[in-house]
Amino acid sequence: MPDSDVLVVGAGPAGSVAAWEAKRAAPELDVVLLERDPTVGVPVRCAEGVGDAGLREFVDPDGAPWVARRITRIIFVAPDDTEVRVADGTVAWILDRTRFDSFLAERARAVGVEVRVATEAAGMERDGDGRWRVRVRGPRGEEVWRARVVIGADGVEAMVGRWAGLDTRVPARDMESCAQYVLQNVDFDPDAIYLQFGDRIAPGGYAWLFPKGVAIANVGLGIVALRADGRNAREYLDAWIARRYPGGTTVGSTVGGVIVNPTIKQTYGDGVMVAGDAAHMVNPLSGAGIVNAMKAGRLGGRTAAAAIREGDTSARRLSSYHRAWMDLLGEEHRTHYRIKQALDELDDGFFNGLARTANRIPERKRSLGRIFAHALVRHPQLIPVAARCFV
Ligand SMILES: Cc1cc2nc3c(=O)[nH]c(=O)nc-3n(C[C@H](O)[C@H](O)[C@H](O)COP(=O)(O)OP(=O)(O)OC[C@H]3O[C@@H](n4cnc5c(N)ncnc54)[C@H](O)[C@@H]3O)c2cc1C
């Protein structure tokens, strides 16, 4: 039976960073990274946008081959199509996720992590020595791997957490269904990302355009099915594109789910931790999860390495991972979740009014903080909403 110290399930951003960090922290450990798909980073189920500051904690995007576009502006679009331009300077990057994910996995391999693709974890149970036995299916047939610590970085489907008895259920109101096309021959500012809100456009979520280059972009939206009018995400997207980008040519498409629920109550157990989407670590307000997954992977990998060195991989020892995550971002996500719930109660008329208010702020002074402050003064119905978010 093959043995490993740290077995990471899933080579997305959370898993590749977790494996890399564990091996770097304790090079003497055997660290194995399993990926179900034959190629890391394929298929892409993502709009590929990341904030500049978060990304730079891990990698340098300047001139990197896995970057598609540098973004200097955000354009919010109200339900009535009023545009509000915010920010100047580098604010975000649009990645090429196929290259980015494979870069992260290769970086882990380069420090000695054993990366196995086309290899799926199919179940796991605890053995008598306090290790996990993980059933694995891959090119070598069925195998059982023993591991001191398993890190579940297996995305929204999150089987590792379930096998370990963690509660990873998602309320239907917090599951966004997304559809996205790669659209060519469309007219937009190639240095800006566009976000449009509106009950008839994307109920419970929003629509986006993220440039991959000049005249080519990821164009998609997320909806909460419970709030929809019977149409699915793709039907909402087709309607939005027909209205805003009628001349576009579709060169790719994807669908996927985003969990906009705060971090699960317990992200660890005896010899196991879950990270990234598997632990609901997406920002519930924006739906962004790439950098969060990397941050969780970093904490999980380091915690696994330290715990194994100390000879204590009990749930009690691994609970430090959960605490560190909650201090870093988990508590903030709870606040963002409350803001999202409060915003969900406001109607399209409110957002149209807010856009006009925001446009009265001179563009060079227009920041998200200033917009919020103006909104509180000019739209007093926001005050109870804001109060509820912070108490
Ligand atoms: C349409 C859409 C648009 C999005 N846009 C953005 C965006 O612009 N910016 C942003 O920050 N976030 C975005 N997100 C969210 C983002 O994609 C995720 O938060 C991020 O990929 C999470 O990383 P992860 O490593 O936790 O999981 P994933 O990237 O999902 O990786 C999990 C990996 O585990 C593998 N796996 C699963 N089960 C097993 C198994 N049993 N055995 C082996 N391998 C397994 C999967 O194949 C996969 O490679 C978007 C999501 C969607 C659906």
PDBQT file of the ligand as one rigid body, heavy atoms in Angstrom, charges set to zero:
ROOT
HETATM    1  C1  LIG A 401     -18.393  30.580 -13.828  1.00  0.00    +0.000 C 
HETATM    2  C2  LIG A 401     -17.443  30.865 -12.699  1.00  0.00    +0.000 A 
HETATM    3  C3  LIG A 401     -16.716  32.046 -12.715  1.00  0.00    +0.000 A 
HETATM    4  C4  LIG A 401     -15.804  32.321 -11.688  1.00  0.00    +0.000 A 
HETATM    5  N1  LIG A 401     -15.058  33.461 -11.759  1.00  0.00    +0.000 NA
HETATM    6  C5  LIG A 401     -14.142  33.730 -10.810  1.00  0.00    +0.000 A 
HETATM    7  C6  LIG A 401     -13.305  34.869 -10.914  1.00  0.00    +0.000 A 
HETATM    8  O1  LIG A 401     -13.344  35.627 -11.891  1.00  0.00    +0.000 OA
HETATM    9  N2  LIG A 401     -12.414  35.102  -9.920  1.00  0.00    +0.000 N 
HETATM   10  C7  LIG A 401     -12.299  34.292  -8.838  1.00  0.00    +0.000 A 
HETATM   11  O2  LIG A 401     -11.476  34.563  -7.947  1.00  0.00    +0.000 OA
HETATM   12  N3  LIG A 401     -13.076  33.184  -8.710  1.00  0.00    +0.000 NA
HETATM   13  C8  LIG A 401     -13.974  32.884  -9.683  1.00  0.00    +0.000 A 
HETATM   14  N4  LIG A 401     -14.743  31.752  -9.591  1.00  0.00    +0.000 N 
HETATM   15  C9  LIG A 401     -14.521  30.862  -8.440  1.00  0.00    +0.000 C 
HETATM   16  C10 LIG A 401     -13.202  30.112  -8.614  1.00  0.00    +0.000 C 
HETATM   17  O3  LIG A 401     -13.202  29.438  -9.857  1.00  0.00    +0.000 OA
HETATM   18  C11 LIG A 401     -13.005  29.103  -7.473  1.00  0.00    +0.000 C 
HETATM   19  O4  LIG A 401     -13.271  29.759  -6.250  1.00  0.00    +0.000 OA
HETATM   20  C12 LIG A 401     -11.594  28.539  -7.432  1.00  0.00    +0.000 C 
HETATM   21  O5  LIG A 401     -11.303  27.814  -8.598  1.00  0.00    +0.000 OA
HETATM   22  C13 LIG A 401     -11.457  27.628  -6.205  1.00  0.00    +0.000 C 
HETATM   23  O6  LIG A 401     -10.251  26.937  -6.228  1.00  0.00    +0.000 OA
HETATM   24  P1  LIG A 401     -10.167  25.491  -5.540  1.00  0.00    +0.000 P 
HETATM   25  O7  LIG A 401      -8.752  25.077  -5.668  1.00  0.00    +0.000 OA
HETATM   26  O8  LIG A 401     -10.803  25.513  -4.214  1.00  0.00    +0.000 OA
HETATM   27  O9  LIG A 401     -11.112  24.559  -6.438  1.00  0.00    +0.000 OA
HETATM   28  P2  LIG A 401     -11.048  24.199  -7.975  1.00  0.00    +0.000 P 
HETATM   29  O10 LIG A 401     -10.346  25.230  -8.756  1.00  0.00    +0.000 OA
HETATM   30  O11 LIG A 401     -12.438  23.848  -8.357  1.00  0.00    +0.000 OA
HETATM   31  O12 LIG A 401     -10.153  22.894  -8.018  1.00  0.00    +0.000 OA
HETATM   32  C14 LIG A 401     -10.607  21.660  -7.523  1.00  0.00    +0.000 C 
HETATM   33  C15 LIG A 401      -9.888  20.566  -8.276  1.00  0.00    +0.000 C 
HETATM   34  O13 LIG A 401     -10.158  19.311  -7.653  1.00  0.00    +0.000 OA
HETATM   35  C16 LIG A 401     -10.324  18.323  -8.645  1.00  0.00    +0.000 C 
HETATM   36  N5  LIG A 401     -11.092  17.233  -8.037  1.00  0.00    +0.000 N 
HETATM   37  C17 LIG A 401     -12.390  17.265  -7.606  1.00  0.00    +0.000 A 
HETATM   38  N6  LIG A 401     -12.712  16.089  -7.049  1.00  0.00    +0.000 NA
HETATM   39  C18 LIG A 401     -11.616  15.305  -7.102  1.00  0.00    +0.000 A 
HETATM   40  C19 LIG A 401     -11.340  13.961  -6.674  1.00  0.00    +0.000 A 
HETATM   41  N7  LIG A 401     -12.289  13.220  -6.075  1.00  0.00    +0.000 N 
HETATM   42  N8  LIG A 401     -10.102  13.445  -6.887  1.00  0.00    +0.000 NA
HETATM   43  C20 LIG A 401      -9.139  14.221  -7.510  1.00  0.00    +0.000 A 
HETATM   44  N9  LIG A 401      -9.355  15.494  -7.926  1.00  0.00    +0.000 NA
HETATM   45  C21 LIG A 401     -10.575  16.022  -7.722  1.00  0.00    +0.000 A 
HETATM   46  C22 LIG A 401     -11.078  19.051  -9.749  1.00  0.00    +0.000 C 
HETATM   47  O14 LIG A 401     -10.930  18.395 -10.999  1.00  0.00    +0.000 OA
HETATM   48  C23 LIG A 401     -10.370  20.412  -9.730  1.00  0.00    +0.000 C 
HETATM   49  O15 LIG A 401      -9.252  20.469 -10.577  1.00  0.00    +0.000 OA
HETATM   50  C24 LIG A 401     -15.650  31.423 -10.594  1.00  0.00    +0.000 A 
HETATM   51  C25 LIG A 401     -16.392  30.241 -10.577  1.00  0.00    +0.000 A 
HETATM   52  C26 LIG A 401     -17.278  29.961 -11.621  1.00  0.00    +0.000 A 
HETATM   53  C27 LIG A 401     -18.049  28.675 -11.596  1.00  0.00    +0.000 C 
ENDROOT
TORSDOF 0
